[in-house]
Amino acid sequence: MGIVNDQFSQIQTLKSMEQPDLVVQLIDAYLVDVEMILSELTSYSDFPDVDFSKVTLLAHKVKDRSSCIGAEHVRLACDELIQASVQMNKQNFVRALSWIKKEFSCTQDKLESYAQMERRIIRLESRQKGKACTPTNSA
């Protein structure tokens, strides 16, 4: 579906025996960070006079974080927000922000599903290791 790009595949390779939940941690951090930034951007849309320099800065933060995790649709939507901010066009800013929120919501659903699946796998692997280490009684 193109929601994530090859960067996400690269992140998946970071999973290791020592840190099996690293990818889940990265996903969780991304989701929390972007939710906070989007909340702050939304508050700017409520003001009659928008501080577009701050909007641009926040849009770049979302774009950078989305690029790092491979959230392609969110990254692309950020370009619209950055352009609206550079043009100091509040109507386009509100429209672009709405688009980012929509794309983030879809991406969030997919990443949360992936993280949930990873957590299950980690728990199963942990149980399997526990069973393998448990001594059996031979009488």
N, C-alpha and C positions, 0 to 999 in steps of 0.2 A: 504494500500500500504506500510505501515511500514515507511513512511517518518518521522512521529513523533511517539513517544512512549507514555507510560502511564504518563510520566512526564508532557506532554502537557495537559492531562486530569486533572491532579492535578492543573495546572496553571489556567485552566478554572474555577475551584471552587473558585478562588480568587475574581471573579467578585462579586460586591456587589452593593447595592442600592446607597451607598455613592460614590463609584468609579466604575461606570458601564464600564468605558473605560480602566480599569487597564490592562486587557489582551492585548488590542490593543496597549497600551503604551509599554508593555513588548515586544511584537512582533516588534514594530517599533524600539525600542532600540537595540534589537538583530540584526535586519537586518542592521541597520546603523553600529553597531560595527563590525560585521563580514565583511561587504563590505569594511570597512576601513582596516581591518587586511589583507584581501585577496589582496587588492591593494598593501599594503606594501610587502606582500610575493611575489607578482608578480614582484615588483621592484627588489627584491633579485635575482629572476631567470634571470634577465637581466645582472647581474654582472658576469664577468668571474670567480671570486673567491667568493663563497657564504659563508657568515657568518652563519654557521649551528647552532651555539649556539642561535643566534637571531631567526632563522627559527624555532628551537625547541620551544623556548619560545612563539612565535606567534602561532604555531600550537596548543600548549597547551591552549592558550587563546581561540582559536576558539573551541577546544574540550570542554572546561569548559562551555563556553557560550551556545554551542549546547546542552550539557547535561542538563543544567538548563532549557532550553526551551523545551527540548524533541525532538530536531532535530536529530533523530537517524542516518540517512544516512550520514549526515555531520560529526557527531561524529565518526562514523566508518571510514570514509575516512581520518579523522585526524590521526588515528593510522598508516596508510600507510605513511603519510607525516612525522610523528615523527620518524618512523623507517628509512625512507630514510635519514632523517637529522642525526640521530644517526650514520648511516653508512657513512655519508658524501658523499653520492652518488647523484651527481647533476642530472643525467639522471632520476633516480627514483624520485627525488625531483620534477622535472618538470612534470613528469607523475602523481605523487600523487597530486600535486597542481591542475593540470587540472581536476582530478577526484573530488577534493573538490569543485572546481568552478562549475562543472556540477551538483553535488548533492546540492550545495547551491542554484543554480539557480532553480532547481525543488522545493526545500523546500521554497524558497522565493516566488515562484508563488503561492504555496498552502497557505502559511501563509498570504500573501497579500490578497488573495481571502477571507480567513477567516476573516481577519481584516476589509475588506470592508463590508462583511456581518454583522459583529458586529456593525460597525458604523451605518449601515442602521437601525438595530434593536434599537440601542440607540436613533437615531433620531425619529423613530416611537414611542417608549415608551415616549420620551420627549413630543412629540406632544399630545399623549394620556393624559398624566398628565396635560398638558396645557389646554386641552379641559375639563377635569374633574374639573379643578379649576376655569374655567370661569363661572361667574354667568349668569344665564339665565334671561331674562326680562319677567316677568309675568305681563300682563296688565289686 
